[in-house]
């Protein structure tokens, strides 16, 4: 074998080895690129899932906040309507006149009078505008006298110093009792379409 042949064989072997190394390098590079692309796809998919979760959480939070705000606004509106109804009832009671006011005031004084002994000195108080009415009504009761005014919509406050009993039968106190006892029913009737 000649030296040229040996050199040529070494060159061929080196070329083959270089080709083999290049092929292995290309194959390894392809594997690395493929793994990187797979990792990138997984990263993108995870980022998309995380973004979707975040968007869904924010949507749920905003929806929940909007529902709570709507509920609060609805409750405020209900309170406003109930307050308006109450004010209208108070206005009706304050402006009630004639026979109806006389009958109601008399009934309230009758109901209060059971708390006092016969012949006791009883003081009766009422609304300033009702003083004349009270004088007429009290005239039918022995020992009863109109003693002054009481800030109210109408009705009577009756007391006897001897017994230290005081009965508040004003329109205000009765309205308060009726209102508290029937508030749920009043609310249901006013807002029945929402129940």
C-alpha positions in Angstrom: 0.0 0.0 0.0 1.2 3.2 -0.9 1.3 6.2 1.3 -1.2 8.0 -0.9 -3.6 5.1 -0.4 -3.2 5.1 3.3 -3.7 8.9 3.4 -6.7 8.6 1.2 -8.2 5.8 3.4 -7.6 8.0 6.5 -9.2 10.9 4.7 -12.2 8.7 3.7 -12.4 7.4 7.3 -12.2 11.0 8.6 -14.9 12.2 6.1 -17.1 9.2 7.1 -16.5 10.0 10.8 -17.2 13.7 10.2 -20.3 12.8 8.3 -21.4 10.5 11.1 -20.7 13.2 13.7 -22.6 15.8 11.5 -25.5 13.3 11.1 -25.5 12.7 14.9 -25.3 16.5 15.5 -28.2 17.1 13.1 -30.2 14.4 14.7 -29.4 15.7 18.2 -30.2 19.3 17.0 -33.5 18.0 15.5 -34.3 16.3 18.8 -33.5 19.5 20.8 -35.6 21.6 18.4 -38.4 19.1 18.6 -38.2 19.0 22.4 -38.1 22.8 22.5 -41.1 23.1 20.2 -43.0 20.5 22.4 -42.0 22.4 25.6 -43.0 25.7 24.0 -46.4 24.3 23.0 -47.0 22.9 26.5 -45.9 26.3 27.9 -48.3 28.1 25.6 -51.1 25.7 26.4 -50.5 26.1 30.2 -50.4 29.9 29.8 -53.7 29.8 27.9 -55.3 27.6 30.5 -54.0 29.9 33.3 -55.2 32.9 31.3 -58.6 31.2 30.9 -58.8 30.4 34.6 -57.9 34.0 35.5 -60.4 35.4 33.1 -63.1 33.0 34.5 -62.2 34.0 38.1 -62.4 37.7 37.2 -65.7 37.1 35.4 -67.1 35.3 38.4 -65.8 38.0 40.8 -67.3 40.8 38.7 -70.6 38.9 38.3 -70.7 38.2 42.0 -69.9 41.9 42.7 -72.6 43.0 40.2 -75.2 40.7 41.8 -74.3 42.0 45.3 -74.5 45.6 44.1 -77.9 44.9 42.4 -79.2 43.2 45.6 -78.1 46.2 47.7 -79.7 48.6 45.2 -82.9 46.5 45.3 -82.9 46.5 49.1 -82.3 50.3 49.2 -85.2 50.8 46.7 -87.4 48.6 48.9 -86.4 50.6 52.0 -87.2 53.8 50.2 -90.6 52.5 49.0 -91.4 51.2 52.5 -90.3 54.6 54.0 -92.5 56.4 51.5 -95.5 54.2 52.4 -94.9 54.8 56.1 -94.7 58.6 55.5 -98.0 58.5 53.5 -99.7 56.5 56.3 -98.4 59.0 58.9 -99.6 61.9 56.7 -103.1 60.2 56.4 -103.2 59.8 60.2 -102.1 63.4 60.8 -104.7 64.8 58.4 -107.6 62.6 59.4 -110.6 64.8 60.4 -114.1 64.8 61.6 -116.1 61.8 62.8 -113.3 59.3 62.0 -110.7 61.2 64.1 -113.2 61.6 66.9 -114.2 57.9 66.9 -110.5 56.7 66.8 -109.5 59.1 69.6 -112.4 58.0 71.8 -111.6 54.3 71.2 -107.9 55.0 72.2 -109.0 56.8 75.3 -111.4 54.0 76.2 -108.7 51.4 75.7 -106.3 53.4 78.0 -109.0 54.0 80.7 -109.1 50.3 81.7 -105.6 50.9 83.3 -106.9 53.4 85.8 -109.1 53.1 88.9 -112.5 54.7 88.9 -112.4 58.2 90.2 -108.7 58.6 89.8 -107.3 62.0 88.6 -106.2 61.2 85.1 -104.3 63.6 82.8 -104.8 63.3 79.1 -102.3 64.7 76.5 -102.6 64.9 72.8 -101.7 66.6 69.6 -101.9 70.4 69.8 -104.4 70.6 66.9 -106.6 68.1 68.7 -107.0 70.0 72.0 -110.6 71.0 71.3 -111.5 67.4 70.3 -109.8 66.1 73.4 -111.8 68.5 75.6 -115.0 67.2 74.1 -114.0 63.5 74.4 -112.6 63.8 78.0 -115.9 65.5 79.2 -117.5 62.0 79.2 -114.9 60.6 81.7 -115.1 61.4 85.5 -111.8 62.6 86.9 -110.1 63.0 83.4 -108.7 66.3 82.3 -106.7 67.5 79.3 -103.4 68.4 80.8 -101.4 69.6 77.8 -99.9 68.6 74.5 -97.9 65.7 73.3 -95.9 65.7 70.0 -97.7 63.0 68.0 -99.9 62.4 64.9 -103.0 62.1 67.1 -104.4 59.8 69.8 -103.8 60.2 73.5 -101.2 59.8 76.2 -103.0 59.1 79.5 -101.4 59.1 83.0 -102.3 59.2 86.6 -99.8 60.4 89.1 -101.3 58.3 92.0 -100.7 55.0 90.1 -97.6 56.1 88.2 -99.2 54.5 85.1 -98.7 56.0 81.7 -100.4 54.7 78.6 -99.3 55.8 75.2 -102.2 55.3 72.8 -101.0 57.7 70.2 -101.4 57.1 66.5 -97.6 57.0 66.4 -97.3 54.2 68.9 -100.0 52.1 67.3 -98.6 52.6 63.8 -95.2 51.5 65.2 -96.7 48.3 66.7 -98.7 47.5 63.5 -95.7 48.4 61.3 -93.3 46.2 63.2 -95.8 43.3 63.5 -96.7 43.4 59.8 -93.6 44.7 58.1 -92.9 41.3 56.4 -96.5 41.0 55.1 -96.5 44.7 53.9 -93.2 44.1 52.1 -94.5 40.9 50.5 -97.6 42.7 49.3 -95.7 45.6 47.9 -93.0 43.4 46.2 -95.0 40.2 45.5 -93.8 40.1 41.9 -90.3 39.5 43.1 -91.1 36.7 45.6 
